[in-house]
Amino acid sequence: MKTELTIEQGRGATYASERWTVYEHGVYDRDSVLSGQSRRTWLDDFDTLEEAQKAYPEAVVCAVSTYSAACLNHLPEDGDYPPDDGE
């Protein structure tokens, strides 16, 4: 599977950082509930852009965050699950 690396200032659903963060981008595997959707995985972070570029020279520097929320509307609603019988 082909992946791409980006360097950007860290941003996500629950965090924001001024540090330069390296992410790997790909697609979730077939065995994931997010199968086929875009995947962004944290690899490392640095104090300066230069440090990040030296460690990951193949990465693309992004001016804006590449974060996007996962799409979960293919999953059943909470009431659609069978009752928990305690096992």
N, C-alpha and C positions, 0 to 999 in steps of 0.2 A: 504494500500500500504506500502510495506517495504521500509524504507529509511536507509541510512548509513551516519554517521558523520565522517568527516575527520578534522584533524588539520594540517595546512600547512602554509608556509609563503605566504601571500596574493598575488595572481597573477590573472590577468584577461585580457580581450581584451584592456582595456583602463587604467589600473592601475597596479602598482607593489608596494609592501610594505614589509618591514622587520618584521612587526608585525605578530604574530601567529594568524591565522584566522581559524575560525570554519565554515565549510560548511556542509549543508545537501544535500545529493545526492538522487535523485529519478528519476521519469519519468514524463514528462508533461502530464496533463490530456487530455481527449478526446476533450474538448472544446477549446483547444489551437491550433493555427496554427502549433505549434511544437509538436503536439500530438504524443506520443510514443517515442520521443527523450529523451536523458538524460538531466536531469535538475540539476543544482548546485545552491544552494541558500545560500547567506551569512547569518550567524546567529550572529556572534560576533567576536571580535578580542582582543588580549591581548599583553602586552609588552613582556611576557616571555612564553616559552613553559610550564613551570610548572603551571602557572596561568591557561592556557587553559586546561591542563589535569585535574586540580583540578575541574574546572567548568564543564567539559565534559569528565568524566572518561571513558565513553563508546566509545569515538571517537578514530579512528585509526590515528596515526601520520604518515604523508607522507613526504618523503624526497624530492619529486618533486611536482610540481603543477598538479592538476587534471583538470585544465581548458581545455576545448575544444570548439571550435566555433560551433554554431548551424548550421545545414545543412538547407539551404533555397531554394535549387534548385527544390523543389516540388511546389513552389509558382509561379504564373504567372509573366511574365516580365512586366515592367511598361506600355508598349504599349498594353498589353492585357486587361487592365481595360477599361470599358466604359468611355466616356468623362464625366467630371464633369459638370453638368448643373447648378451648383451654389446653389443647395438646401442643 
